[in-house]
Amino acid sequence: MADMLQSFKTNDNVTLKYIDTGVSSAKEGLNKPWLILIHGFTGSSAVWHRNVPAFSKQYRVIVPDLRGHGASDKCKHGFHVMRLAMDLRELMLYLESNEGTEKEWKAIGGSLGCSILWAFASLFTTHPFTHTIFVDQSPLQDADPSTGWTHEFHNRGMNNPLALSSLQTTLSLSPETAHRGTIAACLSYRSHPLPTDMISKKTFQEDEDFFLIEAMKGDAWWYGKLMADHTSLDWRDSIRATFGASSSSKTKVLVLASSRSGCFPAAGPMKVAELVNEGLPDSENRASGVVVNWGGHWMYWENPERFNKLCLDFLAGKEVKDD
């Protein structure tokens, strides 16, 4: 999909690349509802290439490379989740200006992509998103024992200053080693292998090669600075305030977690649904959650057919079941 990349420039002079399935499609593709896919740490728009074909049958799909990632500019600044949220807002406004009208949007965020959507809501409210899907991200990566945020909820490895320092050192000295560690944690057949996985040596190597190539496109120092910001941010109260009962939000939320994620115990991401629904009658709940066992942190890559079905059913207002 690299040949489909479009570009625009942010207000701080950074060129961002993105896929827009409406550009290369027939005229009717331009009139479809809009869906944006937001990748995670060290990824790129390419990590969604197993999902875009299914989604683009019903939606005009926008898939950006975050700044510092993929084919977007590798700047020395902007390594903050709030800046990435501003990039998202600018991209959406840019696309809407080309159409001459404000649009309703739907969004899927994976990992860091969830935090970007929470930052967006904190800055700009949840409008214009009618539906958001959060894939395997706790609202706080770090441990916070004073509030009961312990191993049941926080990131399995990246949860304290020592772990962050270790990652930054490894990124500086041997970025490939750091990225291989990330890959091992994000694929369920490596973090939580089962006898039934049936993963061939060829698939194992192809997956590692793909994600390593994408990760190596970024600057290791910049990645380390971004992770320092990302892992320290506590979105719990912000999610309550922007998506929850006290907000004016009408945005529907689906949380997808994994029982085989090497990044989070499932209870961590599932807390997001609880925060959104807190204080609402059951009949008015805005969030639902599903815990899967057929993929890990990168479930959309490991089993795209099942992932796509869950997402498409939710986005269409259907009951979400993991059959």
C-alpha positions, 0 to 999 in steps of 0.5 A, a space after each residue: 500500500 506504500 504507493 497509495 500514500 498521500 501527504 500533508 504538512 502539520 502546523 509545525 512543518 512536519 510532513 505526515 503520510 497517510 493512506 486514503 482509500 477514497 483517493 484511488 476508488 471510484 466516486 462512490 468510495 468518496 461518499 462512504 462513511 469515514 474510518 480512521 485506523 491509528 497504529 501503535 508504538 514503532 508501527 506504521 500504516 502497513 500494520 493494518 494492511 490485512 484489515 483495510 481491504 475488508 473495512 474499505 468495502 463499507 468505509 472510506 479508510 484513512 490510515 496515517 503514519 504517525 510522525 516519527 514512524 513509517 514514511 512520515 517525517 522523522 523530526 526531533 520534536 513532537 514526541 508527546 501523545 498530545 502532539 500526536 492527537 493534534 496531528 490527528 485533528 489537523 489531518 481530519 480537518 485537512 481532509 474535511 476541508 478538501 470535501 467542503 463539509 464536516 464529517 462523522 468519523 469512526 476510529 480504531 486505535 491499537 495500543 498507543 493509538 488508543 492513547 492518542 484518541 484519549 488525548 484527542 477527546 481530552 483536547 477536543 471532546 469525543 466529537 466527531 467520532 460516533 464509534 471508537 474501538 480501543 485495542 489492548 491498551 490500559 488507561 495507565 501503563 505504569 504501576 500505581 499501587 496507591 490507587 490499587 493499580 497493580 500487576 492486574 492492570 498495568 503493563 506487564 513490563 513497561 511499568 516503572 522508571 527502571 523499565 523505561 530507562 532499560 528500554 531507552 538504553 537498549 534502543 540507544 545501543 541496539 535498536 534491533 534488540 529492543 524491537 525484537 523484544 517488542 515483537 515477541 511481546 505483541 504476538 500471542 504465539 510468542 508471548 503465550 504459545 499454545 500447542 494449537 497455534 501451528 505457526 510455521 517457521 516461515 510465518 514466524 520469520 516473516 512476521 518478525 522481519 515485517 515488524 522489524 523493518 517497520 520499526 527500524 524506519 524510526 529514530 531510536 532516541 525519538 522512540 525512547 522519548 515518546 515511550 517516556 511520555 506514553 507510559 507515564 500518562 494516566 487516562 483514567 479520570 480523563 476517560 471518565 470526564 470525556 466519554 463517561 456519564 458526566 460528559 456530553 459524549 454520545 460516542 459508542 466504545 468497544 474495547 478489545 483485549 486479549 487473554 494472551 497479550 504479552 503487554 497487558 493482562 486483559 483486566 487492564 484494557 477492560 477497565 476502559 469500558 468500566 470507566 466509560 460506563 461508570 454511573 450509567 444505568 445498564 440500559 444506557 451503557 456506552 461501552 462494551 468489551 470483548 476478551 479474545 484468545 486468538 491473538 495477542 496485542 497485535 490481534 488484528 494482524 494474527 487473525 484479521 478475519 475475526 478481528 474485522 468481523 468484531 469491528 464491522 459488527 460494532 461499527 454497524 450497530 450490531 451485537 458484538 459476539 466473538 464466535 
